[in-house]
Amino acid sequence: MSAQHVTSAGVNLPRSQPPAISANFLSRKHLFPLFESNVPGATLVIAPAGFGKTTLVAEWAQASTRPVFWYTVDEADTMQDFQAHVIASVTSYFPNFFEGVAQLEHYEPGESIKLLANAIGQLSGEFNFVIDAGRTENYEIAPFAQLIADSVPNNSHLVIIRRNTPLTSLARYAAVGNLSLITSEDLKFSQNEVEIIAAINNVDLVHNGNAKELAMCEGWPAAIQLMCRNIQKGNTHTTFSAAVAANINPLGILAIETYNTLSESSRAKLLKLSIIEEFDLEIASIILGQDFSEEFLNRLTTDGVFVTASTTSNRTYRFNPIVFEALAQIPQEGSTDVKEINRNLAELFVLRNDLTKALNFAYIGQDRNAFTEIFRSSIRQMAAIGRGDLLIKWAHFAGDDSSYGEIMKKTIKVVGHLVKSDFQNAEALASELEYIAGLSPEGGLLNRLSAMVKANVYFARGDFERACLSLDIAISKLEKSDSLDSTDLLSLLRLRARKAFLHDEFVDLAQAFADAKTLTDDGDKGFISYQLACIQSMVLYAEGRYFQAAETAQIAITQADDASYVGINGPLDAMMVLARTQLEASNLNDCIETLGEIMFQAKEWEIWPWFFMAEGTLIRIRISQGSLAMSSQLISKQRELLTTLHTPNQLSWLVDMSEVFLRLTTSDWQRAQELVRRMPQIELVRQIKNHIEYEHDPKKALATVAALPENTVREKINKWITEAGINIDHENLALKSLSKALELGAENGYHEYFIRQTGMYPLVVKAAAAKPTIYMEGLVQAMTARIHTINSDSGEIDEKLTQRELEILKHLTTGNPISAIAKTLHISQNTMKTHLRNTYRKLEVDGRHSAVEKAKKLLLI
């Protein structure tokens, strides 16, 4: 499994574990006291290549009583790779750790570092955290080095391995005296260690000038070991001193000399393998072909000079960095063979979903056709899993220097910004594409590509009007030459379905699904199946088939989790369906958890409609439970958040929906009607308007209700409940309609819907008595509990205010003197004071200002 995403328990990432120590290594336990032992604390191990930094720390870590979280840096790593390796390392000790940080990849890098550090800080015990950057620099993670060091929790001891002194400040450790520095002077071999190494390699230090040869190394561990190896093989004419004098890397010289002691066959194999620094048996078999031999790899590992092996279950081999750097200077012979190897490696990493390595190998192999094929076939996969960074990185190589090639590069870049949720740059580049479209033969297609990008941008911002206009352009009947790929069209139809779902436009939703099913499935079948499942879950919910909707939504969410679909391709729509079905089943704890996940992801991906819909649903749950004051405050906070979104949007109605629900609960029909007049024609608005019409003209309403459609489960139940409400004074008629609704509701997962019909409680009790099923008995119990909760824990005052007291409260908000208010209400000042005392007592406040504040929270004014 690739390290491109934050990984879960069980994932095997070799660089997340300390490297294996060669069987013939020289133990250096006497250096352990040089390490800082306190927590929090830090140890820097700084020395040039070949001083045994990593081996020393690995031996120290092995002897430590504390768990060791290890990360070996690779120059191609992204921030997601850093997260993946750290999480895999922690998970090897704490199997459930991943569950708490599963969505970490959706945060900005700085925030993700802090959250990961906080999660480790919550673990019980003390730990060692090793960052091994002794082999290479990484320029993507480097800007965050200081933040990483500062964020290491106080229950961890930080060890940094480097070839040179870092710019990172560790003042927090120095200030408390818990900072240690181990340098090349500390790591040099003592004379005794030189003698031990010589003895291991059967090198005679008395004769043949061998002692003088080794003395030139001045205690440099790798140099001494390589020199001993060369002497043992009879290669005593080393150019080490000449390399030092000429300021040439002497270790490279020694490494090549050691390499030259091998047989021609072994040299050829080793040189071939050096195309990659870290490999497993499958990679080795691709590189070596018919020359592959596991026995050969094991001999290299046992020797310990050229290659080491990991201790993980999936055995992974890694070159000694000195040897690897030296071999990289030797040109690979047989360019055709090398090109084929690179192509095969690229294909392997595509299968492993490690697109970074796949593209690197295709590019290094200088096979533009292979690169283009891999890149183009992977574009949609990279977009689906949110790897906009890779799309932007490789876009430059995706086309030639022709005008068409430049357009291809821009197109890929705009998609990269889109799937990264960098909507501002995506919109700007899409507008640039529109301009180019006017000058290009591909103008029609470019216009549609631009419209596709903008439709997603506008939807994410909640600018539904412009999203629909862009969708109309992108999905309009096309000339064949201007057609989008069927996978792109499916994504657009899903976007149209999302908009329809949010607005309760059930006919448009069903049409989008019907159109989606007519598209050819000539793309990624897994992604197509996922997209269709998301749309179908919304359709099933809209039809009122909640059991099936929940099942389909869960399938889509599982597909998304398995394939790592995120951002605009994430499963927020299916998650919203699941949350609503959980709510309808009265599984409130599960529903609240799902809604929380939606809010978390929607905020990180900046797809605001789902955030406000999820939070609004949470607010309406609280209202139904009687928490009116808290709900009012949450609605106010939603409106405040809306003011911080500095792009055009039509999101305010999602907040209005919660307030309407609140106003209806408190019987504030005047405010509810004000809100309804500015809201789109969602189902709640239609129901309120029908109710108002019934109140105004009952006879006309009867005909209107009779004409309501009965095509879906939802339509039937809504119609029958409305009939029951209209006939509430005619029990037999009302009970007949209610019973039909209850029977169909039981078959399709309706529960919460009926619980909310508290005004029909006596009828529901009678229906349950007439047909005492488990479903009906549970429904009556739940309704009884809900009514009790509303009455006893409504957040309202225990003793109701009189009409006169409410009038006085409203006048208190004007700031007018008490005497003026009394005069306005035509009451004496003494009577006024009596009313005020009673009002303050009932509100449990101590004066005018606190009374006004409390009344506003309770929605009394």
Secondary structure as the mmCIF struct_conf table of DSSP 4:
data_model
#
loop_
_struct_conf.conf_type_id
_struct_conf.id
_struct_conf.beg_label_comp_id
_struct_conf.beg_label_asym_id
_struct_conf.beg_label_seq_id
_struct_conf.end_label_comp_id
_struct_conf.end_label_asym_id
_struct_conf.end_label_seq_id
TURN_TY1_P TURN_TY1_P1 ALA A 3 GLN A 4
BEND BEND1 HIS A 5 HIS A 5
TURN_TY1_P TURN_TY1_P2 ALA A 9 GLY A 10
HELX_RH_3T_P HELX_RH_3T_P1 PRO A 14 SER A 16
BEND BEND2 GLN A 17 GLN A 17
HELX_LH_PP_P HELX_LH_PP_P1 PRO A 18 SER A 22
TURN_TY1_P TURN_TY1_P3 ALA A 23 ASN A 24
HELX_LH_PP_P HELX_LH_PP_P2 PHE A 25 SER A 27
HELX_RH_3T_P HELX_RH_3T_P2 LYS A 29 LEU A 34
BEND BEND3 PHE A 35 PHE A 35
BEND BEND4 ASN A 38 PRO A 40
STRN STRN1 GLY A 41 ILE A 46
TURN_TY1_P TURN_TY1_P4 ALA A 49 GLY A 50
BEND BEND5 PHE A 51 PHE A 51
HELX_RH_AL_P HELX_RH_AL_P1 LYS A 53 ALA A 63
BEND BEND6 THR A 65 ARG A 66
STRN STRN2 VAL A 68 THR A 72
TURN_TY1_P TURN_TY1_P5 GLU A 75 ALA A 76
HELX_RH_AL_P HELX_RH_AL_P2 MET A 79 THR A 91
TURN_TY1_P TURN_TY1_P6 SER A 92 TYR A 93
TURN_TY1_P TURN_TY1_P7 PRO A 95 ASN A 96
HELX_RH_3T_P HELX_RH_3T_P3 PHE A 97 VAL A 101
TURN_TY1_P TURN_TY1_P8 ALA A 102 GLN A 103
HELX_RH_3T_P HELX_RH_3T_P4 LEU A 104 HIS A 106
BEND BEND7 TYR A 107 TYR A 107
HELX_RH_AL_P HELX_RH_AL_P3 PRO A 109 GLY A 121
TURN_TY1_P TURN_TY1_P9 GLN A 122 GLN A 122
BEND BEND8 LEU A 123 GLY A 125
STRN STRN3 PHE A 127 ALA A 133
BEND BEND9 GLY A 134 ARG A 135
TURN_TY1_P TURN_TY1_P10 TYR A 139 ILE A 141
HELX_RH_3T_P HELX_RH_3T_P5 ALA A 142 PHE A 144
HELX_RH_AL_P HELX_RH_AL_P4 ALA A 145 SER A 151
BEND BEND10 VAL A 152 VAL A 152
TURN_TY1_P TURN_TY1_P11 ASN A 154 ASN A 155
STRN STRN4 SER A 156 ARG A 162
BEND BEND11 ARG A 163 ASN A 164
BEND BEND12 LEU A 167 LEU A 167
HELX_RH_AL_P HELX_RH_AL_P5 ALA A 171 ALA A 174
TURN_TY1_P TURN_TY1_P12 ALA A 175 GLY A 177
STRN STRN5 LEU A 179 ILE A 182
HELX_RH_AL_P HELX_RH_AL_P6 SER A 184 LEU A 187
BEND BEND13 LYS A 188 LYS A 188
HELX_LH_PP_P HELX_LH_PP_P3 PHE A 189 SER A 190
HELX_RH_AL_P HELX_RH_AL_P7 GLN A 191 ILE A 200
TURN_TY1_P TURN_TY1_P13 ASN A 201 ASN A 202
BEND BEND14 LEU A 205 HIS A 207
TURN_TY1_P TURN_TY1_P14 ASN A 208 GLY A 209
HELX_RH_AL_P HELX_RH_AL_P8 ASN A 210 ALA A 215
TURN_TY1_P TURN_TY1_P15 MET A 216 GLY A 219
HELX_RH_AL_P HELX_RH_AL_P9 PRO A 221 GLN A 232
TURN_TY1_P TURN_TY1_P16 LYS A 233 GLY A 234
HELX_RH_AL_P HELX_RH_AL_P10 PHE A 240 ALA A 245
TURN_TY1_P TURN_TY1_P17 ALA A 246 ASN A 247
HELX_RH_AL_P HELX_RH_AL_P11 PRO A 250 ASN A 260
TURN_TY1_P TURN_TY1_P18 THR A 261 THR A 261
BEND BEND15 LEU A 262 LEU A 262
HELX_RH_AL_P HELX_RH_AL_P12 GLU A 264 LEU A 273
TURN_TY1_P TURN_TY1_P19 SER A 274 ILE A 275
BEND BEND16 ILE A 276 GLU A 277
STRN STRN6 GLU A 278 ASP A 280
HELX_RH_AL_P HELX_RH_AL_P13 LEU A 281 LEU A 288
HELX_RH_3T_P HELX_RH_3T_P6 GLY A 289 ASP A 291
HELX_RH_AL_P HELX_RH_AL_P14 GLU A 294 ASP A 303
BEND BEND17 VAL A 305 PHE A 306
STRN STRN7 VAL A 307 ALA A 309
BEND BEND18 THR A 311 ASN A 314
STRN STRN8 THR A 316 PHE A 319
HELX_RH_AL_P HELX_RH_AL_P15 PRO A 321 LEU A 327
TURN_TY1_P TURN_TY1_P20 ALA A 328 GLN A 329
BEND BEND19 ILE A 330 ILE A 330
HELX_LH_PP_P HELX_LH_PP_P4 PRO A 331 GLN A 332
BEND BEND20 GLU A 333 GLU A 333
HELX_RH_AL_P HELX_RH_AL_P16 SER A 335 LEU A 351
TURN_TY1_P TURN_TY1_P21 ARG A 352 ASN A 353
HELX_RH_AL_P HELX_RH_AL_P17 LEU A 355 ILE A 364
TURN_TY1_P TURN_TY1_P22 GLY A 365 GLN A 366
HELX_RH_AL_P HELX_RH_AL_P18 ARG A 368 ALA A 384
TURN_TY1_P TURN_TY1_P23 ILE A 385 GLY A 386
HELX_RH_AL_P HELX_RH_AL_P19 GLY A 388 TRP A 394
HELX_RH_3T_P HELX_RH_3T_P7 ALA A 395 PHE A 397
BEND BEND21 ALA A 398 GLY A 399
BEND BEND22 ASP A 401 SER A 402
HELX_RH_AL_P HELX_RH_AL_P20 SER A 403 VAL A 419
TURN_TY1_P TURN_TY1_P24 LYS A 420 SER A 421
HELX_RH_AL_P HELX_RH_AL_P21 PHE A 423 ALA A 437
TURN_TY1_P TURN_TY1_P25 GLY A 438 LEU A 439
BEND BEND23 SER A 440 SER A 440
TURN_TY1_P TURN_TY1_P26 PRO A 441 GLU A 442
HELX_RH_AL_P HELX_RH_AL_P22 GLY A 443 ARG A 461
TURN_TY1_P TURN_TY1_P27 GLY A 462 GLY A 462
HELX_RH_AL_P HELX_RH_AL_P23 PHE A 464 ILE A 475
BEND BEND24 SER A 476 SER A 476
HELX_RH_3T_P HELX_RH_3T_P8 LYS A 480 ASP A 482
HELX_LH_PP_P HELX_LH_PP_P5 SER A 483 ASP A 485
HELX_RH_AL_P HELX_RH_AL_P24 SER A 486 LEU A 502
TURN_TY1_P TURN_TY1_P28 HIS A 503 ASP A 504
HELX_RH_AL_P HELX_RH_AL_P25 PHE A 506 LYS A 517
TURN_TY1_P TURN_TY1_P29 THR A 518 THR A 518
BEND BEND25 LEU A 519 LEU A 519
BEND BEND26 GLY A 523 GLY A 523
HELX_RH_AL_P HELX_RH_AL_P26 LYS A 525 GLU A 543
TURN_TY1_P TURN_TY1_P30 GLY A 544 GLY A 544
HELX_RH_AL_P HELX_RH_AL_P27 TYR A 546 ALA A 563
TURN_TY1_P TURN_TY1_P31 SER A 564 SER A 564
HELX_RH_3T_P HELX_RH_3T_P9 GLY A 567 ASN A 569
BEND BEND27 GLY A 570 PRO A 571
HELX_RH_AL_P HELX_RH_AL_P28 LEU A 572 GLU A 584
TURN_TY1_P TURN_TY1_P32 ALA A 585 SER A 586
HELX_RH_AL_P HELX_RH_AL_P29 LEU A 588 TRP A 605
TURN_TY1_P TURN_TY1_P33 GLU A 606 GLU A 606
HELX_RH_AL_P HELX_RH_AL_P30 TRP A 608 SER A 624
TURN_TY1_P TURN_TY1_P34 GLN A 625 GLY A 626
HELX_RH_AL_P HELX_RH_AL_P31 LEU A 628 THR A 644
BEND BEND28 THR A 647 THR A 647
HELX_RH_AL_P HELX_RH_AL_P32 SER A 652 THR A 665
TURN_TY1_P TURN_TY1_P35 THR A 666 SER A 667
HELX_RH_AL_P HELX_RH_AL_P33 TRP A 669 ARG A 678
BEND BEND29 MET A 679 MET A 679
HELX_RH_AL_P HELX_RH_AL_P34 GLU A 683 HIS A 696
HELX_RH_AL_P HELX_RH_AL_P35 PRO A 698 ALA A 706
TURN_TY1_P TURN_TY1_P36 ALA A 707 ALA A 707
BEND BEND30 LEU A 708 LEU A 708
BEND BEND31 ASN A 711 THR A 712
HELX_RH_AL_P HELX_RH_AL_P36 VAL A 713 ILE A 726
TURN_TY1_P TURN_TY1_P37 ASN A 727 ASP A 729
BEND BEND32 HIS A 730 HIS A 730
HELX_RH_AL_P HELX_RH_AL_P37 GLU A 731 ASN A 748
TURN_TY1_P TURN_TY1_P38 GLY A 749 GLY A 749
HELX_RH_AL_P HELX_RH_AL_P38 GLU A 752 ILE A 755
TURN_TY1_P TURN_TY1_P39 ARG A 756 ARG A 756
HELX_RH_3T_P HELX_RH_3T_P10 THR A 758 MET A 760
HELX_RH_AL_P HELX_RH_AL_P39 TYR A 761 ALA A 770
BEND BEND33 LYS A 771 LYS A 771
HELX_RH_AL_P HELX_RH_AL_P40 ILE A 774 SER A 792
BEND BEND34 ASP A 793 GLU A 796
BEND BEND35 ASP A 798 GLU A 799
HELX_LH_PP_P HELX_LH_PP_P6 LYS A 800 THR A 802
HELX_RH_AL_P HELX_RH_AL_P41 GLN A 803 LEU A 812
TURN_TY1_P TURN_TY1_P40 THR A 813 GLY A 815
HELX_RH_AL_P HELX_RH_AL_P42 ILE A 818 THR A 824
TURN_TY1_P TURN_TY1_P41 LEU A 825 HIS A 826
HELX_RH_AL_P HELX_RH_AL_P43 GLN A 829 LEU A 843
TURN_TY1_P TURN_TY1_P42 GLU A 844 GLU A 844
BEND BEND36 ASP A 846 GLY A 847
HELX_RH_AL_P HELX_RH_AL_P44 ARG A 848 LYS A 857
TURN_TY1_P TURN_TY1_P43 LEU A 858 LEU A 859
#
